[in-house]
């Protein structure tokens, strides 16, 4: 039976996901068959597995760090907020319906516990070590009775727990002591160590505080992890998105400015991480017309509620600002929900996402989209034939995935820039996306299309030439740099924690 170690936090966004990723990499490097697990995620960023099921993005990064292909057993329950305190509930990768927060927490969550147990059984049979991530805080008194992601998991496995606090936001000592005080005796006994995360400065100055913590709580402090700049690892939630740059002022004179339209229900913003890491790109998020500035490219991202986000863009004045830039010749590229918005109309006759029956789109592409009750989930491989700023960008073997509710039909002929040659592991021949007649507006359903190094660089070079700059060879190798980022993270955490004590905790008899 597999051993386990569980990471819980004093609040959300203290670094549980990143430290779980680090431990997956560390134990993999030590030769263990290690697997990540999080019983329940709430996130708009998700991923499609090889077998066409949906899971949280953080467990995908953790699986990559562990050298594994992502599978839904790593994240059996996923909640995707749709608005108005509603979420789409996804169990073992399949949507089971939309529920209010009250409906889920008061009635359904304990039913979902069966999927959690099933997933844990599978992972325990196939791996040596489970590295488990909690959610939020285990001491939320109003949620504990129906909790399926924190102490219920730890008790089920008798898993030792590390409690993590973010010192960068302040109040770390109080949050650790207070969290332990709010746990019951059995839960406190499961906490085997404390971790201080995101520390800046001279750690020796912190030693009196660490001594106090150990004396006050009776728990060992396993280490102090420094704040790590520019991790280069996928993030999944809107809290992470809040930390991303806004406005047009950060670009150097030799950088391309790429604006991502930020909407309330923006999803899969990891689509743009590879672009953000290019040295000749300043990528920024835009929530108001004033922030748009004078970009070289505008990106319209995916959405968990396409209709509501489209209306937000219109009512905020962003639509007029975008139109003004496109009229001046700025290219506009939409992915998934953003692609749907570029058409003439978005229909929702079954009220799958909103109460609006029909909403006018931007009208740049000759397409109409209607939402259906079923979701398309599949990994794909595609080729590209994209006319863009006076040249055609060609590419083969572009990996990506589809994850959308809508079905799109064409109301007149238009160039289709992508050809899907493999879907869910089966050879196919399907056209995808559309390009406006003037070549300025592009849309596709393929998430991850910018992850391909050659396609991404070709598109950036067309923008560079347009700005009077020379073309560049590939500057950033996305997959290779991610692997280096996992190794860098693992080394930082390994040298920051008492690994000998951590191994003792993992190996300790229950």
ABEGO torsion letter per residue (X at the ends): XBBBBBBBBABBGAGAAAAAAAAAAAAAAAGBBBBBBBABBBBABBBBBAAGBBBBAAAAAAAAAAGBBBBAAABABBBBBAEGGBBBBBBGGBBAEBBBAAAAAAAAAAAAAAAAAAAAAAAAAABABBBBBBBEBAABAAAAAABAABAAAAAAAGBBBBBBBBAAAEGAAAAAAAAAAABBAAAAAABABBBBBGBBEBAAAAAAAAAAAAAAAGBBBAEBBBBBBGAGBBBABAAAAAABBBEAAABBAABBBBBBBBBAABBGAAAAAAAAABAABBBBBBABAAAAEBBABBBBBBBABAAAAAAAAAAAGAAAAAAAAAAAGBBBBBBEAAAAAABABBBBAAGAABABABBBBAGABBBBBBBBABBBBBBBBBBBBBBBGGBBBBBBGBBBBBBBABBBBBABBBBBABBBABBGGBBBBBBBEBBBAAGABBBBABBGAAABAAAAAAAAAAAAAAAGBBBBBBABBAAAAAAAAAAAAAAAAAAABBAAAAAAAAABBX
